[in-house]
Amino acid sequence: MVNWLQEVENRKETLFEDLFRLLRIPSVREDDKATDEAPVGPGPKAALEEFMKMAQEDGFETKQFGPWAGRIEVGSGDELMGILGHVDVVPVGTGWETDPFEPVIKDNRIYARGSSDDKGPTVAAYFAIKLLRELGYDFNKRVHLIVGTDEESGWQCMDYYFQHAEMPDFGFSPDAVFPIINGEKGNVSFYLDFKSEPTEGDVTLVNFEGGLRENMVIQDVTATVKGLDNTVTEQFATFVNEHQLSGNAEWHDGVAEFKLVGKAAHGSTPEKGHNAATYLAVFLNEFAFNNKAAQDFITALATELHQDFKAEKVGISHHHEVMGDVSMNVGIVSFNEADGGRIVLNFRFPEGTEPAMMSEKFTNALTKYQFNLTVGESKEPHYVPADDPLVATLLDVYTNQTGLEGHEMSIGGGTYGRLMPRGVAYGALFPDSIDTMHQANEFLAIDDLLRATAIYAEAIYRLTR
């Protein structure tokens, strides 16, 4: 009987080398640097090419699909197993104690952007395949390790890939948590636009800006307000202290500049963060603004949207016994005096509701505000039954290697697993792991990396027998 974990530990330095060469590439999407050769910017393209180069150096067959995606091929047979990961990462944000693109090992953790989402898990799956080949095992099914470059934004990479490549019969994405994610909520964003409309009053919201991505809790927000007296700096300091946040206000000649820092988190779990934008709106909502759009923008953030994680106050809460509740994240906010404002809300929704129903209820619940609502493209809920052989095998591998009982789970986050009709997400975080995805000082515990690689090795072995 193979001791999978021991085999991985015997090779951990090589595993680190493979991972670090990818972590050093700042593969954030940059639309302002996009070209035909690098449609989401140079970073994701560079990371993809480095992954393909690494696999070629290791003697694997590879195929690249433009600048969007690539795959590593092993095995033979009629059935095709897919393992889908990604090498793009979310923006860095603020609050890092180390260089986010120079991996550091500290306290038995690997600190770097992408260490847990998703370069670490993707390399773990790749290394598991490499280990199986080194141990002399045949793959009695075809295996495609497919790597994308746009998972954190629009999934254009997988759209392109599956226009040109075969859909796997089954598989998993190493981009979530163990024991398994066999259910994923739907995903849709609402765009609320507030048109500037001056009214009477002395207080002016000049600007209000926060957020990096729709699927991230806003960590940093800034605002400029005219017409307040100098006591506002002390009031704001008291507010910041009461809510255990950090930030400050500066006042000069009737103009107040606000900065507030909350805590980032994945947009599918907004309750794990502290949304700086809605907190700042709570403070500013004490003032009467001389612009209808500004007042609606601030009041909506402060009252209807602040900490309404289950979308109850906006009228679209819904619970499913397997998939759980609707979740709502305030992901991007922007306002300027001349044009008005925009609030971007990202929803994760279970079976039993859908975007058209949600938008109607949302509009009806917020009739006192004047805004134009646009509904973005949506992804529908996805579920693979617990008695499916894929799910049963992966849960059995997890139990075999951890001694813990495996059970089905659903999440609000969306993974590439949902792209396959019989696709799930599988690791690489464990129930006792600290989740730092999309946060400053993102890390992956070394023990988790080694355990996940061992689990992937046994899982791929058993699924290709």
Disulfide bonds with the S-S distance in Angstrom:
none
